[in-house]
Amino acid sequence: MKNCLLALAVILGGLLVTGSVQAAETTVEGRIYSTWSMYLNDTISVDGVDLKGSNQFSLDRSYMTLKSKLTDYTSVNITADLNTKGGFSGYDLILKNGYANIIMPFYRPLSLSLGLQPTKYAEFIDGTLWQRRYMEKNIGDCVEFLTTADLGATIDHQLGDMGNMGSFGLSIWNGTKFTSITENNKNKDFNFYAVLKPLINNAGFMNTVVGAQFYTGTQNVVIDTSMDAGDFKRQIVSLGGKVNYRGYFDLGVDYWMNTLGQVDSLGNPTDDLKSNAMMIFGALYFKNLVPENSLFRTLDILFRYDTYDPNTDSDAGKNNQNYMIVGLECQRAKGINASVNYRATSFENSNIDSQNYLFLNTEFRF
């Protein structure tokens, strides 16, 4: 796969340089997420090494996207993802997205997407709600409730002028993920979603937004003739929203409920495994609070607090985890973002110590 993608990238690059691509409009975009982190705990490893102050540089992710508008109604999107999912100590180049989008010529608000494409609610959280993927994944992705891209088809209906009021639609998925596309059974998953900007005509709250999804299907496991697919059900309910007032501040929340069907060692159905996770976040922007010539105009103070319960039916709080980010962000120029932040992961189990880190995250878009 890696060699095929590299070859494809070289071929497309050559075609672009020589002008051989016949599409009406073709663009190349990219993102680089670079990180430095330091461990702050007073910890001695089993080998007797003092781990406090251990620090490292890392390249969290790099994306390269090719977009081409073939006709007024048809476009394609291919995104390569450089990450560390492979089986060696280095970076793999894998396909994150590869899909075509077709606008219905008889009704432009309606479109159909086919291929390996973003799951729409996750795209909404990363792109509109949280907006800081370079710092941390959305909560549903962090706890692996749902992948950010899968193979399937999406019917999307935009609301308002060019979708300025939101959208809603239905996706049909294989139920796999872009990092592991093998489908282990014949069942398909259905994903209903909606995003709405209810106050688009209110100057003070025009960027306020809410969204929701309902995902239902089957876990991606092998199901033979002696098994019932219903015993391996998979359901997700998500609700999210953000209040923004005139660019002064953001205050948002994203809540996920996940249900997985379970069977015992004999294949008999047992109680469902129920999990939930929630992300609360906010930011105060200095841009409208300080003079135009102030150096602080590009700064904002941000926080994020996550809670995760992997089994809501277990002893109260036994497995709960909490995660916090507090920091300062700088958006000095278009396409360049940076943040210095403190992070802490704590556990309801008193026998597990909290983990504390200092991070420097950067994002470069081109």
N, C-alpha and C positions, 0 to 999 in steps of 0.2 A: 504493500500500500504506500509506504513512504517513498519508494523509488518511483512509483507511478505518479504520485503527486508532484515530486520534483521535476519529473519529465514534463508533466502537464504545465507546470509553472514556467519552465524554460520555453516550451513551445508557444504558450500564450504571450510570454514576454517578447519573443521574437516576432510574432505576428503583429503585436502592437507597435514595435519599433519600425517594422517595414511597412506598416499601414495596410496589412492584408486583412485585418478584421473588418468585415463589412457591416457590422452593427451600426445603427445610427448614432448611438451614444455609448461609449465604454469608459468606465472610470476604475481606478485602483485606489483603495483606501487601506489604512493600516493602523494598528494600535499596539503599543508596547507597554507592559506593566512591569516596572522594575522596583525591587524592594530591598531594603536593608533592615535587619531586625536584631535585637539584643535580648537575651534571656536575663531576667532580673532576680530570679529566686536564689536564695542561699541553698544550693543543692550540691551534694557530693555524689558522683556516680558510683556504681558498683565496683568500678576499677580504681576508685579513689581520686577521680579528677574533679576539681572544683569547676562546676558548670556556670556559676554566676559570672555574667559578663560575656558569655559566649555569644558571638555575633557572626552574621553571614550576609553576603549579598546574594540575591537570587533574581532570576527572571521568571516571574510568576506565569505570565502568558504573553504570547505575541500572536496577533491576528493579521492576516492579509486577505483582503476581500476584493474580488473582481465583480463589478456590476456592469451589465450590458442591457441596454434597451433595444430590443430587436425590432419592435413595432410600437405604435402608439398604445397598444393593448397588451404587449407581451414583453417581459423582462426576465433575466436570469441573474442569480446570485451564487457565487462560489466563495466560500471562506475557508482558508487553511488555518489551522490552530497549532501553534508550537507549544507543546507542554511536556510534562514529565510522566505521562501515563504508561510509557513503555517499560519493557523488562530489563533495561540497562540504565547505567548511571549517566544519563544525558538527556537530550531533548528529542522528542518524536515530532514529526510533522504529520498531522492527521487531518481528515476532512471534517470540519465542523458543520458547514452548511453547503448544500448543493441543490438548488431548487429553481423552478420556474414559476413565475406569477403571471396569471392571465386575468386581465380586467374584462368583464363582460361588456362587449360593445353596445348591447341593447340596454344596459343599465350600469353605468359607471361606478356607482357605490359598491357593487358586488364584484368580488374577485375570487379566483381559485388558485391555490398554491399546491404544487406537486413536488415531492422529493424529500431530501433531508433538510429540515427547516426548523426554525425556532418554535418551541412551545410558547404559545401566545401570552399566557399569564406571566411566565418567567421573563419574557421579553418586556412586558409592561413594567414589572418590578425593577429590573435592571436599567431600563431605558428611561422610565418616566418617574417612578416612585423613589427608589433608593438612589439611583444615578451615580453610584460610586463603586462600580464593579472592580475598578483598579485597586480599591482598598480591601474589599471583601465581597464574597458571593452573597446572593440573597439567601434568606434563611431556609427556604425550601430546597435550594441547591446544596447548602452547607450540610444539612442533615440527610441529603439524598432521598427526599420524598419524590422528586421528579427531576428528570434530566432537562437541560436547557435546549436540547435539539433531538429530534427523532424522525424516523422515516414515516411519511404519511401524506395526507391531503387535508387542506384547510379551506373552508368556505368562509369568507370574511365580508361583513357588511359595514361600511363606514357610515358614521352619523355626522350630519352637518356638512359644511363646505369643506371638501377634501379631508374629511375625517376630523375636523377641528373640535367636534363634540364627543369623539370617541368611536368605538366600534364594538361589534359583537359577532360571534360566529361559532362554528363547530369544526373541530379537528378529529380526524380518524387516524390513529397511530398503530404502528406495529407493537408498541409497548416495550421497546428496547431503549438504547441510548446511543449517542454518537460515538462514544468510546467503546461500545460493545454492541454491534449491530446484529448479532446472531439471534434469530427469532426461534424460540423453543416450542412454540405451539401455534395453532392456527387461529387463535382468537385475536380480535382487534379491540383496541381501547377507544373510548369516545370522550372527548374533552370539550365541554361547553364553556365559553368565556364571554365576558363583557367588560368594557372599560367606558366610563362616562365622565365627562367634565360638566357637572350640573350647573356651574356658575360662570359659564363662558362669557356671558353678557354683563357680569358684574366686574367692574374695573379693579376692585380691591381683591377679589378672590378668583379671578379668571383662571388661574393655574391650579386651582383645587381639583382633585381627581379621585375617583373611586373605581375599584375593579373587583371582580369575583370570578371564580372558576369552579366547575364541578367536573371531576374526572372519574370515570368508571370503566373497569375492564378486568383483566386477568393478569396475575403476576407472570413474569416471563420465565416460567419453569416448564420442564418436560411433563406432559400430562398424557399418560397412556390410557388404554381402553378400560382399565379397572378404576380409573379416577374420574371424579366429577369436577369439571372446570369451575363450577360455582364454589367449590371448597377453597379455591385459590383466588378469590375475588380481590380486587384492588380498588379502593375509592379514596378520593382526595377532595376536600372542600377547602377553598381558600377565599379569604376576604382581605382586601387592602385598601388603603386610602391615604391621602396627604392633603393637609391644609396649607396653603401658601397665601400670605397677605402682602400684596404689593412688592414682593421681592425682599421683604424684611426678614422673614423666617419661614422655615418648613417645619411641620410636625406631622409625622406619619406613623402608620402601623400596618403590619402584614401578619395575618394569622393563618396557620395551616392545620388541618385535621387529616390524619392519614389512617386508613383501616386496611389491614391485610388479613385475609382468611388463613387459618392454620389447620394442619392435620397432625395427628400423633404418629408414632413410629409404625403403627399398623395401617395408616392411611385413613383413619376415622377423623371426621371434622371435630375440632375443639373450639374454644373461645377465640374470637378474633383478636389480633394484636392491634391495639389502638394507640396512636402516638399523636402528639401535637407539638407545635413550635410557634413562637411568636417573636417578631422583631418590632421594636419601638425605636424610632430615630427622630432626630431633629437637627436643625442648623440655624444659626443666627448670622445673617449676612451684613457685613460692614458697609457695603457699597452705598446704601441709601442712608447710612447713619453718620458718615463722616464727610468732610469737605471733598470736593472733586479733585483737589491736588494732594490729598492725603495718600501716604504710602499704604495705608491700611484698607483701601477700597477693594483690594483684590482678596481680602481675607474673610474667612468665616470660621466660627466655632461650631463644632459638630459633636454629636454623641449618638451612640447606638447601644441598645440593650436587648440581648436575645435570651429567650428561655426555651428549653427543650426537655420534653418528657418522653422518653422512648417507649414507655409502657404505662399508660394512665391507670391500668388496673392493678399495678403492683403496689407494694407498700408505699404509703404517701411520701413523696420526695426522695425515695431511695436512690433512684437513678437520674434525678433531675440535674441538668447542667445550666449554668448561666454564663453569659459571655458579654463583655462590655468593651466598648471602644469610646475613648474621649480624646479629642485632638483639635488641632488647628489645620485648616486647609487654605491653600493659596491657589487661585486661578489667575495666574499672572498674564497669560495670553491665551488666545484661542488655540485649543489643541494641547495645552500644557497645564497639567494639574499636579499638585504635590501636597502631601499631608504628613505632619509629624503627629503621632498618636500613641497613647498608652493603651494596652489591652490586658484584660484579665479574664481568665476562665476559672469559675468556681463551681464546686460540686456540693450538692445537698448532703452527700455522704461525708461525714466529718473525718473519716479516715483518709480521705484524698485531699492533698494540699492544693491550693489554688495555684494557677500558673500565670506569671506576669511577664509582659514583654514591652519593649519600646520599638516602634516601627517608624520607618520613613518610606512612604509609598509615593511613586511617581507614575504618571500616565503621559504618554506622548501619542498624539493622533496626527495622522498625515493623510 
